[in-house]
Amino acid sequence: MSFHLRRTLVTGVSGQDGALLAAHLLARGAAVTGTHRPGRALDAWRLQGLGIAAHENLEFVELDPTDAAACAALVAGLQPDAVFHLAGQSRVAESFRDPRGSVDANGTSTLNLLEALRAHAPHSRFVLASSAEIFGAPAHAPQDEATPLAARTPYGVSKLLAHAAVGAWRASYGLHASSAILFNHESEWRDEAFLTRKLCRAVARIALGREECVALGNLDARRDFGYAPDHVAAMVAMALHGAADDYVLATGVGASVREFASAAFAAVGIALDWSGSGADEIGVERGTDRVRVRVDAALLRPFDAPLLVGDAAKARRELGFVPSLDLDGLARRMVEADLARERAA
């Protein structure tokens, strides 16, 4: 018997993944209840940009996922077919400043929602936005679902708690609960606080003569840069899949921050030549003396995993997951979107 998504709950609907997921679900004909933080106006620019802010099947509610009673009341009243838990503290750097808050936002909130489902909607399916940060600094790459978990950052610990809870509630209580182990997934809808969007916006402003240089952190860190719409589509496939499980979502290709920067500048016809090392490394526009990239020591993290690259063979096999953009295509799409925004400003 096939499973249908008629009524869905998306926590953190105004973020990159939440907005993209809501758009995907609405296109499938599902009704979406999206949550946002209590006491704050809904930051709807992504929803507006995607053309769904006023969709008749999209409603918004306030929810603090760290409030167990509020989670229980919402789930009991809504009776969703699926819950996609995307809300939380999403920045590794911020987790070093507030580790307890990160664990509460990411770990405790997941426990609250799982308990709400167990008590009030055991038929509902649950998908967690987990993170490759749960692997810490793995000895081997690529990482897959069998890679040992050894979080090394407060953010990684918070996601590890959530990830482990999903597996435990699945095994102990029979919930259809799955974890999407998300490697870096970017898009033109990314928040400017994230490195990739900060970089692409700076490239657009440099191309328009509005800035001269962008400051970055660790240029050697290598990540698996995927395209966010591919990842959220796979999360929907996880909810629809017959059996709950955990899935790595990644491209399988690693690139350094330096390589991403080169691809972003190439999108506006600027080639970079790199010189120096560590905090003294710079990227200079070829044929000129213009420094376009500098390293800011203040942006270096206390710990930064050197290489996180995923093996999504299981997701390809069972969910039909296929990455749609390579690094150059992703960087170009993001830079072109920021060029359009800057020209319209």
N, C-alpha and C positions, 0 to 999 in steps of 0.2 A: 504494500500500500504506500503510495507516494505521500510525501509530507509537503504541506503548502505553508508559505509565509503570508498570513493575512494581516496579522497585527504584530508589530515589532516594537521593541524598546531599544533605543540607542542612547547610551550615556555619553556625555561630551559631544553633543551633536554639532556644536559650532566649531570644533577643531577641524584640522585638515581631514583626518580619517572619518570623523563623524559626519561631516558635510558630504564627503564623497560617498560614504556608505548610505546615507539617507537618500541621495540622488539615485543610487543604484537600486535600492529597495523600492522607491516610488516608481521607478521605471518598470519594475517587475509587477506593479499593481498592489504592493503591500502598503498598509497604513503604518505610519511611523510616529511614535511618540519620542521626542528628543528631549533630553534633560540638559539643564545648564545650572550653574552655581546659584544658590539662593542669594538674594540681595544685590545681584549684579545684573545690569542690563544685558540682554542677549547680544553677543558680538556676531552680527548676522552677515558680515560682508562676504563670506564664502557662500553662504546659502543664497544670498542675493546674486552673486556672480554666477552661480550654477543654475539660477532661475527657478529655485524651489522654495524660497522664503515664504511665499504666500500660497503654496500648494494646498489644495483642499484636503489632502490626506496626511498632512504634516501638522502636528500640534507640539507645543512646547510646554514643559513643566519644570519647575524648580526641584532640584534634588541635591542633597548633600549625601553622597554615597557612604560617608563615614557614620551616618546616622542609621543605625540598624532598624529602628522603628519606622523611619521614613521609607526605607527600602521595602520593608515588609508591606506597608500600606499601599505603596505604588504598585507593586507586583500583584498583590491580592485584588486590587481594584481593576487593573488593566488586563490581567490574564493573557499575557503576550504569548505568541507562538515561539518567539525567540527573543533573547536578550543579548545584545552586543555591548560588552563593557569596554569602552574606550576612554572614559573619563579618568583623570588622575594627574599626578605630577609626572610630566613627560620629559624633563630636562636633566641629563646626567649632572651637569655643572651645578644646578640648583640643589641636587640631592646632597652635595658635600656641605652646603650651607645649612640645610635643614633635613638631616637624615631621619629624624623621628617623624617629621611631617610627611616625608616621602613614603615611609613604610605605612603610615596611616592611610594616606591617599590612595596608594596602590594595593597594599596588602589587605588592610582591614576592610576596605570598600568591597573587595572581591568576596571576602568571607561573608559580608552582610548580604550581598546579592545572592550568593549560593544558598545561604540559609533561608532567604526569602522565597526562593524557588522551591527549595525542599519542603517548606511548610505550606506554601500557598499555590504553587503552580508547578508541580513535579513533572507535568507533561511538557513544559517549556524547554526549549533548547538554549544553551548558553555558550557564547564564544567570547573568550578573553583575548584582548590585545596584549600578548606577552612580548618579550624582547630578547634579542640575541645577547643582551648584557647579562643574562642568566648564566652564560658560559664562562664569564670572567676572561681569563687569558689562556685559552685552550692551547695545548701543546701541538695540536695538529689541525690543519685546515684541509678541506672545508668541514664545517660543523653540520651535524644532522641530528635527528631526534634521539640518537643513542649517545651523543657526546656527553661526557660527565658534566654536571652542573656545578659551577664553582664561582658564584658571583663575587666580584672584587670591588664594586662600588656600592654606595648606599642605594643608588637607583637600582642596580642589579639585584641587591638583596630584597628590595621592595617588590620587584617583579618576580623574583624567585619564590617569595612567599605566596604571591597570587597564583603563579604557575603550579606550585605544589598543591595548593588548595584545590584547584580545578581537578587535578588527577586524583586527589584523595576523595573528594565528593563524588566523582565519577565511579570510583572503585567501591566506596563504602555505602553510598546511597543510591547508586544506579542512575544518577542524573546524566542526561545527554549534554555533557560539558566538555568543551574542547578549548585548547590553547593554540592561538596562532603565534608562532615564534617568529616575530617580525624582525628582519634585518632592516637596515636603513631603507626607507621608502619615502621618496621625495616627490614634489610636484609644485606647480605654480601656486598652489593653495597653502603651501607651508608658511608657518609663522616666521617673521623676520628674526626672531631670537635664535632660530636654528641656523647652523653654519651654512648650509647649502643656499638657503634663501637670502641670508645676509650677503653672501658672496655674489649671488646672481643679481641682486638689486644694486650692489656696488658696481658690478660690471656694467650694468645698464646706465648708471649715473656717470661712470667714467666715460663710456662711449658717447654720452651726450654733453660731455664737458662740465659736468656738475660736481665731480669729485676727481681726485688725483690718484688715490691709493686705498687699498683695503687691508686691514689688519686681521690676521688669522692666528690660530694656535698651532698645534702639532701638525706639520705638513706631512709627516711620515706615516701617520695613522692610516691604515688601509681598511676600507669598509666596502660592503656589498651594497651598491646604490641602485635600488629598484625604483619602479614607478608606482606611486601610491594607489592609483585606481586598479592596478593589477592585484594588489594585495587585498583591498577591500572586497573585490569580486571573489577572491578565494575564501575570504571569511564567510561570505554568504554561502558558498559551496560547502563549507564545513558545517554550517547549520543545517543544510539540506541533506547532508550525507547520512547514510543509514546508521552508521556507528560513529560515536564520538571518539575523538582521538586528538593527538597533538601533531602539528605540522609546521615544519620550517618553511617560511616563505622568503625566497631570496633568488638572486639571479645566478649565483655561482661564480661571479666574476668580481674580483677585488680590484679596487683602485685607491690610490692615495689621495689625501686632500689636495696635494700638489697637482695630481693629474686631473682632479675635478676642476681646480682653478684654471688649469691650462685649457680644458675643454670649454669652460664658461667664457673665457676671454676669446677663444677661437671663434665662438658664436658671433662675435662682433668684429671679427677680422683682426684681432690683436694676438700676435704670437709672443709668448713669454720666454725669456732666457733666465735660467735660475743660477744663482751663485751664492757662495757662503754655505754655512751649515748651522743647524740648531737655531737658537734665537737670533742669529745674525744672518740667516738666509733671506734673500730677497728675490722677487721676480721682476725683471726689467723688460719693458716693451722693446721687442727686437727692432734694431735700427735706430734706437733713441737712447737717451739716458734717463727716461722716465721710469721711476720705481712704481710699479703697480700693486705689488704685494709685499707686505712686511709681516714679520712674526712679532706678536705682542706676548711677552712672557706672562702677562697677567691672564691670558686666555689659555695657558697650559694647565691641564688638570693634574691633580695629585697622582691619579692613576689613569692611564689610557691604554686599553687593550691594543696591542700592535696590529692584530689581524683578525677581523671577524668577517668570514665569508661562508655563506650557507650552501648546503646541498639540498635542493628542493625536489629531489627525485620522487619522494613519496607523494608530495603534493601534485606533481606532474602526473603521476600514475593514477592516483585516486581521485583527484579533484579537477584535473584538466588544467592546472595552473601553468601559464606560459607567459614569461616576461615579454612585454611589448616594445620596450625602449632600451637601447644600449646607453652607455655613459654619455657619448656625444649627443645623442638624440634627447636625452633627459636634460642635459645642461642647456642645449639650444632651446628647448621648449620653455624652460624656466626663465632664461634670459630674455627671450622674445616677449613673454608675458610681462616681465618687469619693464621692458622698453615701452610697451604699450601703456602701462600704468603711468610711467614717468612722463610720457608725452601728453597724456590726458590730464595730468595734475595741474 
